[in-house]
């Protein structure tokens, strides 16, 4: 790892502080940036995520995708954790904390909204950022692509029924534009661009040309990550400073859920003796969240100023620091897993 990568947690922390400060000092400017969206997908953030994902897509060798089917265990863990465990444990933690543990610290009338927001987070596993965490743990890019793709297909049919069941309602309006647009922006377009780039590089100089090119543009991923952190925290800077205690309370069940889900997936992968390049991304997919979808549904169902919307935003705020800590854990324990 480069010196910059070794101190990435520090740079992220500085970007969090910078984002909150800029959001407080320049609310109008950040407000304008926040309005640059379509179907609840912020276009500036989309470009930055694209910058993060594109270099990783170049590393995908499509000829090796056919071999993924020979190792189905990673897919099994991903699907079971994401769809049969994670939404329900998040709902249970939300009820435990906001109906009981924090009952005396919050407005009881708002508790159902906070619970709803946490349920939306738990039922929306990550799409784009998984490629970032996979790269940082030296995960198999081909296997990660398959895991994310299968996850997205399940999300199209399973997200609404699971959320509807957990919220106790019979109908839920899912912003399909947000879901489809996010998949196209964060997976389809970077994947096509990466494949075209890879083919051109292979024609010029083979695998060495691919390696040299990806090494040169790798800083774009890190810069994209840091700028994304500044923007996300800048968008919510005033909310964080105005409600620090509430932000901390909402973060508690999210933190417990994140580390517990990672531990479950990682331990399961270890028990099945999966190679680290599959085990790490497998556990990280279940831990990370598709915050664009969760925020969009929360706003659509409960309103922009609702407790549900705030809860999903807190999920965004804790996402990067938590995931960086889990990436560090995965990298430190690499030697305990099979190499291949």
C-alpha positions, 0 to 999 in steps of 0.5 A: 500500500502507498503512504496515502492508502496507509493513512486513508482513515486520517484523510477521510476523518479530515474530509468529514470535518471539512465537509461539515464545516463547509456545509455550515459555512456555505449552505447555499452552495451545497444546497445548489449541489444537492439539487443537481439530481434526477430520480433522487440520485445526486448527479455530482455524487454519481460522477464521483462514484463513477470515478471510483468504480471505473478503474476497478471495472478495467481489471475485470476479466470477462473470460474468467466469469464462467469459472465463478459458478464453480465456487457458489459458496460466496454467492450463497453467503451473500444472498442469505446474509443480505436477504434472510438475515440483515433486514430482520436483525436491523428491524429488531435492533431498531425496535429494541433501541427506539421503543425501549432503550432510548424511549426516554431520550427521544420524542415517542411520536418520532420513534416509528419513523426512526425505526422505519428509516433503519429498516429501509437501510437494512433492506438495501444492500450496497451496489456501487461502493462494494467495488471500492471496498473489494479493491481495497481488500484485493478482492476478486473483481470478477467474483465481486461483479457477479455477487453485486449483479445477482444481488441487484437482481434480487433487490428488484423483486425482494426489496419492496415485499421485505420492507412492506412486511417489516413496516407492517403495510400492504403497499409501498411505493418504490422509486424504480427510477432511482433503482434502475438509474443507480444500477445503470450509472454505477454498474452498467456504464462503468462496466462497458467503459472498463471493458472497452478500455481493457480491450484497447489496452490488451490490443496495445500491450497485453496484461502489462499495459492493463496493469500499468494503466490501472496503476496510473489512474488508481489515485482517481478512486481515492480522490473520488472517495474523499470528495464524496465524503466531503459532499455527503457530510457537507449536505448534512453539516447543519443537521449534524451540528443541530442534532448531535445527540439524536445523530449519535443515538441513531448511529448506535444500532447501525454500528452494532448491525454493521459489525455484527453482519460483517462478523457473521459473513466473514466467519461463515466464509472462514468456516467454509474455507473460502479464499480471502479474495472472495471472503472479504468482498462477500462479508463487506457486501452485506455490511454496506448499504445502498443509501441512495435507494434507502434515502429516496424511499424514506423521503417518498414515504415519510417526507424530507424532514421525517425521522425516517429520512434522517435515519437513512442519512445517518446511515450515509454518515457512518458508512465510510468510517465503518467500512474503512475499519472493516477493510482494515480488519479484513486486510489484517486477517488475510493470512488466516484464509486460503490464498486461492 
